[in-house]
Amino acid sequence: MSNHEKLAALPFVYEAAGLKKEYDEGTVHALRGVDFQIADGEFVAIVGPSGSGKTTLLQMLGALDRPTAGTLSYRGKSLSDLKDDAAYRAHEIGFIFQSFHLLPPFTASENVEMPMFEDHQSNAARSTRARELLKSVGLEHRFNHFPSKLSGGERQRVAIARSLANSPSVLLADEPTGNLDSENAILILDLLSDLQRERRMTLILITHDMSVARRASRAIQMKDGRIVFDGEPSKLSTHS
């Protein structure tokens, strides 16, 4: 069975058809008719320069923004028809950002606990879960450290642990290595790849870096709000 046939046999997490997004009363076209399908458990890199539309697309996938036209569905249900965007983000999606977005007054463990308040867990359950997650990303010795006492790589590991707090099925990572040196960037990419494989999660990673995109199993390249390439990352160089 070919890779395409294998993909076709899997249930789709996301399906987009004719997806468009306009800003400033139609004067800015961030997305110009985007079509794609993402299967459950895929590791997809969305690559392109600044202004290509990749971050806008990520915001759509996370229900942080709505399309101007076209359709975008999550497991067969239109994201535009969601009755509770916050619940979708809290229970289905884990977010990882370039700037970490950790809360300075709280320890690493407390930062990881934050998303769990949506589920009204007990203090003990939240604390235990946070420590388990921090241990899973190699930070068992940093439970009680504040973000200011952590390196950039350690902060991103805390952010990754936090993204897993509610056992999401999808991770959306926006330039997760953008603020890291090359050594830490490799470590974070290794960690994300391992987590995606071990937990069988769908990982969608936004990057402008072709070398990062080539770590994925599939690459979608964007330019001027359109998809110009969708295929094996090893072939990206001919489309850069």
KOLSEKE-531432 format. One line per 5 residues: number of its first residue (from 0); their letters; for each residue x negated, y, z of C-alpha. Coordinates in steps of 0.25 Angstrom, whole numbers, always signed. Each point is the difference from the previous one (the first is absolute). Example, Ala and Ser with C-alpha at 12.3 -4.5 7.8 and 13.67 -1.06 7.14 Angstrom:
0 = AS = -49,-18,+31  -6,+14,-2;
//
This chain:
0 = MSNHE = +0,+0,+0  -6,+14,-4  -1,+11,+10  +11,+7,-7  +9,-12,+2;
5 = KLAAL = -3,-2,+14  +3,+15,+3  +13,-1,-8  +4,-12,+10  -2,+8,+12;
10 = PFVYE = +11,+9,+6  -3,+15,-2  -2,+9,+12  +1,+13,-9  +6,+2,-13;
15 = AAGLK = -1,+14,-7  +7,+4,-13  -1,+13,-7  -5,+6,+13  -1,+15,+0;
20 = KEYDE = -3,+11,+10  +0,+15,-3  -3,+12,+9  +2,+15,+0  +13,-1,-8;
25 = GTVHA = -5,-9,-10  -13,+8,-4  -9,-11,+7  +1,-14,-5  -7,-9,+10;
30 = LRGVD = +6,-13,-6  +4,-1,-14  +7,-13,-2  -7,-11,+8  +3,-15,-2;
35 = FQIAD = -6,-11,+9  +3,-13,+8  -8,-4,+12  +1,-14,+5  +0,-4,+15;
40 = GEFVA = -14,-2,+5  -7,+7,-11  -12,+10,+3  +2,+11,-10  -9,+12,-1;
45 = IVGPS = +6,+13,-6  -11,+8,-6  -2,+13,-6  -5,+14,+1  +6,+11,+9;
50 = GSGKT = +13,+4,-6  +3,-13,-8  +12,-3,+8  -5,-11,+9  +3,+7,+14;
55 = TLLQM = +14,+4,-5  +2,-15,-4  -5,-5,+14  +10,+10,+7  +11,-6,-9;
60 = LGALD = -4,-14,+5  +1,+4,+14  +13,+8,-1  -7,+13,+3  +6,+6,-13;
65 = RPTAG = +11,-3,-9  -1,-1,-16  +6,+11,-9  +4,-11,-10  -2,-15,-2;
70 = TLSYR = +1,-11,+10  -9,-6,+11  +4,-13,+8  -5,-7,+12  +3,-15,+0;
75 = GKSLS = +11,+3,-10  +6,+12,+8  -1,+14,-5  -8,+9,+9  +8,+12,-4;
80 = DLKDD = +12,-7,+7  -6,-3,+13  +8,+4,+12  -11,+1,+9  -14,+4,-6;
85 = AAYRA = -7,+0,+14  +5,-14,+3  -6,-5,-13  -13,+7,+2  -1,-5,+15;
90 = HEIGF = +4,-15,-3  -5,-3,-14  -12,+9,-3  -13,+3,+6  -7,+13,-3;
95 = IFQSF = -15,+2,-1  -5,+14,-3  -13,+6,-4  -1,+10,+12  +5,-12,+10;
100 = HLLPP = +11,+9,+7  -4,-5,+14  +6,+8,+11  -12,+6,+8  +6,+0,+14;
105 = FTASE = +3,-15,+0  -10,-12,+0  -2,-10,-11  +10,-10,+7  +10,+11,+2;
110 = NVEMP = -1,+5,-15  +3,-15,-4  +12,+0,+9  +7,+12,-6  +7,-7,-12;
115 = MFEDH = +5,-11,+10  +10,+10,+7  +9,-2,-11  +3,-14,+5  +2,+4,+14;
120 = QSNAA = -10,-10,+5  -5,+0,+15  -13,+7,+4  -6,-13,+2  +3,-6,-13;
125 = RSTRA = -4,+12,-7  -14,+0,+7  -2,-15,-3  +3,+2,-14  -9,+12,-2;
130 = RELLK = -11,-7,+6  +2,-12,-9  +0,+9,-12  -13,+7,+4  -7,-13,+3;
135 = SVGLE = +4,-4,-14  -7,+12,-6  -12,-2,+9  +2,+11,+10  +3,-8,+12;
140 = HRFNH = -11,+8,+7  +7,+13,-4  +14,-2,+6  -1,+12,+10  -8,+10,-9;
145 = FPSKL = +6,+13,-5  -2,+3,-15  -10,+10,+3  -9,-10,+5  +1,-9,-12;
150 = SGGER = -8,+0,-13  +8,+2,-13  +0,-15,-3  +5,-3,+14  +11,+10,-2;
155 = QRVAI = +4,-6,-13  +0,-14,+7  +10,+6,+10  +8,+5,-11  +1,-13,-6;
160 = ARSLA = +4,-7,+13  +11,+10,+2  +5,-2,-15  +2,-15,+4  +7,+3,+13;
165 = NSPSV = +14,-4,-5  -5,-11,-9  +4,+7,-13  +0,-8,-13  -6,+11,-8;
170 = LLADE = -12,+9,+3  -1,+13,-7  -15,+6,+1  -3,+14,-5  -15,+1,-3;
175 = PTGNL = -3,-8,+13  -15,+1,-3  +0,+15,-4  -6,+5,+13  -10,-11,+2;
180 = DSENA = -14,-2,-4  -3,-11,-9  -4,-11,+10  +13,+3,+8  +8,+0,-13;
185 = ILILD = -4,-14,-3  +3,-5,+14  +14,+6,-1  +3,-5,-14  -5,-14,+5;
190 = LLSDL = +9,+1,+12  +12,+4,-8  -2,-11,-10  -1,-10,+11  +12,+5,+7;
195 = QRERR = +8,+0,-14  -4,-15,-3  +1,-5,+14  +14,+6,+3  +5,-1,-14;
200 = MTLIL = +4,+14,-1  +2,+9,-12  -11,+11,+0  +1,+12,-9  -13,+9,+1;
205 = ITHDM = -1,+14,-6  -14,+4,-4  -7,+9,-10  -13,-10,+1  -1,-10,-11;
210 = SVARR = -9,-9,+9  +11,+0,+11  +11,-3,-10  -9,-12,-5  +2,-7,+13;
215 = ASRAI = +15,-2,-3  +6,-12,-7  +7,+10,-9  -2,+15,-4  +10,+10,-5;
220 = QMKDG = -7,+12,-6  +7,+13,-1  -2,+13,-7  +9,+12,-1  +12,-7,+6;
225 = RIVFD = -1,-12,-9  -5,-14,+1  -11,-2,-10  -5,-13,+5  +5,-12,+8;
230 = GEPSK = -8,-13,+1  -13,-6,+5  -9,+10,+7  -12,-5,-7  +5,+6,-12;
235 = LSTHS = +2,+14,+6  -13,+5,-6  +5,+0,-14  +12,+9,+5  -8,+10,+9;
//
